[in-house]
Amino acid sequence: LVGIALCVVVFRAAYEQVGNTVALWADQGVDRAVGASLSIPMTWFQSLNPLLVFAFTPLFLAHWSRLAARGREPSPLVKMSLGAFGVAAAFLMLAAVAALSGGAPTSWLWLAAFFALLTAAELYILPVGLGLFARFAPAGMAATAIAAWFLAAFAGNLLAGGLGALWSRMAPAAFFAMMAAVAGLSALLLLSLAPAARRAEAADQTSES
């Protein structure tokens, strides 16, 4: 659990840029015009993530249930690593869009696509990780383990603020590429923990039986 928590700290350092540097870029580097007279308020894009969580969650649950029925559902750590890779892909997309725009405002459709990909990836890591902490918690320490999960989120938010301070010193494309690398690093670290998690889960099932 400590190892997973440290990976989540790294992951959230990239993920939490959504309410920080991504919002700054949406305000300054995105053409939010729709038609000749309408401009989408920047703050509306911040509502996309929770809206898409509601829309995507039933779809993913149904998908995972079908995989489980066939014995093909990925393990929790593999799911989490896929989620982190998905967030890395979302930031890579922003890096490419920012680089190819040549400094001109880019279409708001790219920002919407970013939030769609980010939210889909988020559902592979954040709720799965919370459930994993509840399952792997030592006897009588479930509440403490869940609190540790949120402590990791707190530490990740602090790290996100520190990395976000680099925004003013870097070009948007370079910054988003760096965030993709951070998310990719967390994905690799989570994947490296998958065998240990499987052994722990097998040992737990053996002790229950």
C-alpha positions in Angstrom: 0.0 0.0 0.0 2.9 2.4 0.7 4.3 1.7 -2.7 1.0 2.3 -4.4 0.5 5.5 -2.4 3.9 6.8 -3.6 2.9 6.0 -7.2 -0.4 7.9 -6.7 1.5 10.9 -5.4 3.5 11.0 -8.7 0.3 10.4 -10.7 -1.6 13.2 -9.1 1.2 15.7 -9.7 0.2 15.4 -13.4 -3.5 14.8 -13.0 -4.2 17.8 -10.8 -2.9 20.2 -13.5 -6.5 20.1 -14.7 -7.5 22.7 -12.2 -4.2 24.6 -12.5 -2.1 25.0 -15.6 -4.7 23.4 -18.0 -7.2 26.0 -16.8 -4.7 28.8 -17.6 -4.1 27.3 -21.0 -7.8 27.0 -21.7 -8.2 30.7 -20.8 -5.3 32.0 -22.9 -4.5 29.4 -25.6 -7.8 28.0 -26.7 -10.3 29.5 -29.1 -13.6 29.0 -27.4 -15.7 30.7 -30.0 -18.8 28.9 -31.3 -20.2 30.7 -34.3 -19.9 34.4 -34.7 -21.2 35.6 -31.3 -20.9 32.9 -28.7 -17.8 32.1 -26.6 -17.8 29.2 -24.2 -16.8 30.4 -20.7 -13.5 28.8 -19.7 -15.0 27.6 -16.3 -17.5 25.5 -18.2 -14.7 23.1 -19.2 -14.0 22.4 -15.6 -17.5 20.9 -15.4 -16.8 18.4 -18.1 -14.8 16.1 -15.9 -17.5 15.4 -13.3 -20.2 15.3 -16.0 -18.2 12.6 -17.9 -17.6 10.7 -14.7 -21.3 10.2 -14.4 -21.6 9.3 -18.1 -18.7 6.9 -18.3 -18.9 5.1 -15.0 -21.8 2.8 -15.9 -20.2 2.0 -19.3 -16.9 1.0 -17.6 -18.6 -1.1 -14.9 -20.5 -3.0 -17.6 -17.3 -3.5 -19.6 -15.4 -4.8 -16.6 -18.3 -7.1 -15.6 -18.2 -8.7 -19.0 -14.5 -9.2 -18.8 -14.8 -10.7 -15.3 -17.4 -13.1 -16.6 -14.9 -14.3 -19.2 -12.0 -14.4 -16.7 -10.2 -11.6 -18.5 -10.6 -8.6 -16.2 -7.2 -6.9 -15.6 -5.9 -6.9 -12.1 -6.3 -3.7 -10.1 -2.7 -2.6 -10.5 -2.8 -3.2 -14.2 -6.0 -1.2 -14.4 -4.4 1.6 -12.5 -1.3 1.6 -14.7 -3.6 1.7 -17.8 -5.3 4.8 -16.3 -2.0 6.5 -15.7 -0.9 5.7 -19.3 -4.2 7.2 -20.5 -3.5 10.4 -18.6 -0.1 10.5 -20.1 -1.7 10.1 -23.6 -4.1 13.0 -22.8 -1.2 15.3 -21.9 0.8 14.2 -25.0 -2.2 15.1 -27.1 -2.2 18.6 -25.5 1.6 18.9 -26.1 1.2 18.0 -29.8 -1.8 20.4 -30.2 0.1 23.3 -28.5 3.3 22.6 -30.5 1.4 22.5 -33.9 -0.6 25.6 -33.2 2.4 27.8 -33.5 1.3 30.0 -30.7 -2.1 30.6 -32.2 -5.3 29.7 -30.2 -6.4 26.2 -30.8 -9.9 24.8 -31.2 -11.9 24.1 -28.0 -12.7 20.7 -29.4 -9.2 19.6 -28.6 -9.7 20.6 -25.0 -13.0 18.7 -24.9 -11.2 15.7 -26.3 -8.6 16.0 -23.6 -11.1 16.0 -20.8 -12.9 12.9 -22.4 -9.6 11.0 -22.5 -8.5 12.2 -19.1 -11.8 11.2 -17.4 -11.8 7.7 -19.0 -8.3 7.2 -17.7 -9.2 8.6 -14.3 -11.8 5.9 -13.9 -9.2 3.2 -14.3 -7.0 4.5 -11.5 -8.7 6.6 -8.8 -11.8 4.6 -7.8 -9.9 1.3 -8.4 -7.1 2.5 -6.1 -9.5 3.5 -3.4 -11.1 0.1 -3.5 -7.7 -1.6 -3.4 -6.8 0.3 -0.3 -10.0 -0.8 1.4 -9.4 -4.5 0.3 -5.7 -4.7 1.3 -6.1 -2.8 4.6 -4.8 -4.8 7.6 -7.6 -6.1 9.9 -9.1 -3.3 11.9 -7.4 -0.6 9.9 -9.6 -0.1 6.9 -10.5 3.5 7.8 -6.8 4.3 8.4 -5.8 2.8 5.0 -8.5 4.8 3.2 -7.2 7.9 5.0 -3.7 7.1 3.8 -5.1 7.1 0.2 -6.4 10.6 0.7 -3.1 11.6 2.3 -1.4 10.5 -0.9 -3.8 12.7 -2.8 -2.9 15.6 -0.6 0.8 15.1 -1.2 0.2 14.8 -4.9 -1.7 18.0 -4.9 1.2 19.7 -3.2 3.6 18.3 -5.8 1.2 19.4 -8.6 1.5 23.0 -7.3 5.3 22.8 -7.2 5.4 21.5 -10.8 2.8 24.0 -11.9 5.1 26.8 -10.9 7.2 25.8 -13.9 4.3 26.8 -16.2 5.5 30.4 -16.5 9.1 29.3 -17.4 8.2 26.8 -20.1 6.3 26.7 -23.4 2.9 25.0 -23.1 4.0 22.1 -25.4 7.1 21.4 -23.3 5.2 21.7 -20.0 2.4 19.3 -21.2 5.1 16.9 -22.5 6.7 16.9 -19.0 3.3 16.1 -17.4 2.9 13.2 -19.8 6.3 12.0 -18.7 5.3 12.3 -15.0 2.1 10.3 -15.6 4.0 7.7 -17.7 6.4 7.3 -14.8 3.6 6.6 -12.4 2.2 4.1 -14.9 5.5 2.2 -15.0 5.9 2.2 -11.3 2.3 0.9 -10.8 2.9 -1.8 -13.3 6.1 -2.9 -11.5 4.0 -3.4 -8.3 1.4 -5.6 -10.1 3.2 -8.9 -9.3 3.5 -8.1 -5.6 -0.2 -7.1 -5.5 -1.2 -10.4 -7.1 0.8 -12.3 -4.5 -0.7 -10.3 -1.7 -4.2 -10.9 -3.0 -3.6 -14.6 -3.5 -2.2 -14.9 0.1 -5.3 -13.1 1.4 -7.7 -15.4 -0.4 -5.7 -18.4 0.9 -6.0 -17.2 4.5 -9.7 -16.6 4.1 -10.3 -20.1 2.8 
